[in-house]
Amino acid sequence: MAREERSTLLRPPPADPDKAPIENVLEVTEVGVLGTDIFTNTRKAWVPPGARGVYGGTVIAQCLASAQKTVPDDFHPHSCHCYFILAGSGAVPILYHVERVRDGRSFATRTVQARQRGRCIFTTTISFVREAEAEAEAAAGGERRGTGTGRTVVVVPTVRHATPMPEEAHSPPPEDWDDEPGWARGGPFVSYRMPDVRRRGHGADGADERPDQVRCQQWVRCRGSISRAGGRQAHLNALAYVSDSAFISTVSRVHRLWRLPFAPDDYESMDDEQRARVRDFARQDGLGTAVEEWKQRGRLGMMVSLDHSIYFHEPASVRVDEWMFADMDSPWSGDGRGFVTQRIFARDGTLLATCVQEGVIRLRPSEKEKTKL
């Protein structure tokens, strides 16, 4: 196979059975022969059905994995700011170029560019914090602590607070929950999507619901168990990966837009299995249960992410092989764009991370509007 047609730069190794599937998916390989601090995807990147390019969470997580390899082991990410520039191809290797912007005693900064065919398709700046200092600051409250080396460190007190898990969060599914529909299985994560929470206003008919009052929620966890060798960084990489799941689509859900790649009229010509999938999808997106209801919905013409930020609040508490609760809402949309926020909680209620994303949201003109044009 010609190099330009290969999905990876090097021949992918067999999947490691001692690692969780997500660890194999996100593995990166250093390619020093091309230069300093250059890495590549070890295995083919996944392109979701009907998508324009590679799943964004893969590129985010592999940039993070690449940058982590250039900082000391006791440094962990606390923020990651990303821009999607071009759709990534699943048929071409991705090269991750890491720039060592700054190395300090407490913080380090890295910029990573993901490139294909010499063009930048994605860029991110990641800030790392030294673990020992962060943990000491959180635990000591201003005491003078000995280090065992004759040096005394004054630990500065810190303020602490966190948003609690939403009250409507139900108990997580059992660890052995296996009720996903067949078509949803096979990926490295399991998701249990909850019905959208729609907070209605107090109008006479109770129908003055606003899109910004809707919350989209799901429980997620990776399949298998993260290996000891993967450690904390594998958990953080996996969190970055799943943070892009169902994220910008929150805008279409709060507006109850029809976003399937076919018209509602096509439903009648489908087989039973396809109909079941469409009904399940429509129910989860709050579109109703009847074709006539679906026809009344606005139709999504284009939806693509522009940027994505992650703030890791409690890196040491992230356990992606246990259930995590994702709570999403959209404070604003307009001018062809939509904005979404996401809070990710551990099953015990710990706020693990906060994410924000903006994307292009364009509606498909109706037949009447096309006629006018």
Summary of the structure (lengths in Angstrom):
residues: 373
radius of gyration: 22.4
end to end distance: 47.2
largest distance: 81.0
contacts: 1085
relative contact order: 0.14
helix: 24%
strand: 32%
